[in-house]
Amino acid sequence: MTSAALAATGVAAPASAGDGYRASVETIDSARASAMVGVSWRRGCPTPISDLRLVELTHWGFDGVRHRGELIVHKDVARGVVDIFHTLYRMRFPVRRILPVEHFGADDNASMAADNTSAFNCRPITGSTRGFSVHSYGKAIDINTLENPYVKGSIVQPPAGKPFTNRANVRPGMIRHGDRVWRAFTKHGFTWGGDWTSLKDYQHFEAPV
């Protein structure tokens, strides 16, 4: 079952596919909202928590075992995200872990160091103290941050991702222009930070805000 079977708003019934992929889209309940306030969400954030959704989904790990992950995204992209990660699941693209940034105190550096895949985090644009990152709208996803680092000049984030700055040496979990991961996201209107010219954010996909 594709994400077309999911409800557009509110609590959606789980989508289950014959290949073992399972996903659901739910509103943010009061307990999770409380955990977000003052951590990943704060007063002045451009997106209210009511516009965010919790996407729970199945993914393959680097250990070759199925795992469950949680992404918090904007309601407008939630169903597309379910489809995208179903594509990644079908191709057995490995994802280290998928946890909301509250697990890391909303510290982007800590999340990246853990090779964590995440979405919503109300924070400035990387490398700046002003303006909101697209993550603040729940419309950006960072995937396998170690294998797909952020690179600007001599800056590599996370620093342990430096061996993966050689993009010609393709290893599991890496993303390249035109590959199936790239196509899965761009099909749903996302653009890739690896296509940027002033810097390369290989982990980053974003939708228009």
N, C-alpha and C positions, 0 to 999 in steps of 0.2 A: 504494500500500500504506500503510495506517495504522499507527500505533504498536502496534496489537494484534499485529502480526507480530513485534515485537521481543521478545527474551527478557527476563524479569523481572530476572534477575541475570546477572552475568558479562559477557562480551563479546557484544554483540548484532550480528546481521547487519544490514547497511545496509537501510534502507527506501527504496525508490525509487518515485516516483509518475510517472504519465505526463505530468504538467505540468512535470517537471524538478526537482521538490523531492526532495532526498535528505537523509536523516538517519541517524545511527547513535548508539547508546548503548553506552559502553564503561566498564569499570572503570578506575580511576586507576592507571596503571602506575608502576613504581618511579621512573622518571626524572621524571615529572611530580610525583609525591608529594614527591620531594626538592626540586623547585623551589618547592613550596608551603610546606614546613616552614620556619618562621621568617619567612614572608612573609604569605601569606593564612591559614595555619593554624599554630597554636602549641599548646604543651602547655596543657591546661585548656580547650580549645575543646569545646563540647558535642557536636560531631559528629565521629566518627572518619573519617579519609580513606576507610576501607574502605566507608563508607556513602554515599560520593559517587560520582557518575557524570559522565563527560565526554559531553556531547551535541554532536555536530557536525552542522550543518544548513545548508541553503541559505536565503539571504534576498536580497531586493531592496535595493539601495542607493539613495541619493538621486540617483545618477548613472544610474538606470534599468538597471543591469547586475546580474546575479546575482553574489553573493559567498558565501563559506563563512564560517561563524562557529562559535565554540566557547563553550559554556556549561557551567559546573560546577554541578550541582544534586544534591539528595538523590535517592537511588534511588527513593523513594516517589513523586516527582513527575516523574521523567525521561520516562516514556512520555506523560504528559499534556503536557509541554513540547513534545515532538515534534509532537503534534497541534495545539497552540496555534500554533506557528510555521508549521505547514503552512497553517493558516487565514490567518495574516498574509501568507504567500507568495502564496496564491491571490488575495488582494485587492490584491496589489502594495503593501502597506504598506511604506514605505521605512524601513530601519534603517541608521543611519550605519556602525556597526561593532559586532561582537560578539566581545569578547576577554576571557579570564579576567583578573582584576585583578592577577595577577602581572606582567602587561605594564606595569603602572603602579606596581610596588612595593607593591601592595595599598593604595595611597593613594586613598581614595575621592574626594577632591577632584580629584585628577589624572584619575581615570577619568571623572568627571562632566564636567570641562572638555573632555575629548576627545570628548564626546557618545557615550560607550561604553555599550553594553548589556551588563550582567553580572549574575551571580547570587551564587555563594558568596564570602563574605569574612568571616572570623571577626573581628568588630569590635563595639564598643559601639553602642548605639542612637544614631542621629544626634542630636547636640546634648547627649549625655550621656557621662560617662566610666565609667558602671557599667551592668551588665546586657548581655546579648547581643542584638544585632540579629537579626531573623529570617534575615538573610543568613548568619549564623553556622551555621544549620541547613541551608543550601542550599535553603531553601524560599521565597526572595524573589528577584524579578527586577526590575531597574531598566532601563527602556527609553527610548532617545533622551532622555538626561538634559538636554540643552540645550533641546529642544522641550517637555519636560515637567519643569520644575524643581521643586525642593523649596521651599515657601514657608511661612514662619512669621513673621507680622508683617512687619517690614521686611527680614527675612533671605531672600535668594534664593540657592539653590545649584543649579548653578553661577551665579556672578554674571552671566555672559553670557546666561543664560536669562531675564533680566528682561523683554526684549521679549515673551516668550511667557507672561507672567503674565496677559495679556489673553486669557482662554480663549474669548471670543466670536469672536475673529479666528482662525478655524481654518485652520491651514496644514499642509502635508505633515509627517507624523511625529508629529503631536499626537494625544493620547488624550482622549476625552470620555466622560462617563457615558452608558452605553447604546449606544455605538457598537460596531462589529464587533470591535474589539480588546478592549474591555471585556467583551463577551459571550463571546468566545473564552476569556478567562481565568476569568471567573466560572462558566462552564459546568464548568470543571475544579476548582472549589472555591476559587479565589483571590479575595481581596478587593483593592480598589483604594485606594491612599492618597489619591487625588483625592476620595474620598467621605468622608474624615475631616473632623471639624469643628474641632478645636483647631489644626490646621495642614493644609496641602495638600501631599501628596507625589505629584505627578502622574505621576512616572516609575515608581512603586513598585506592584508586585503581590506579595501574599504568600499562602501557604497555611498552614493551621493547623500548629502544631508540637506 
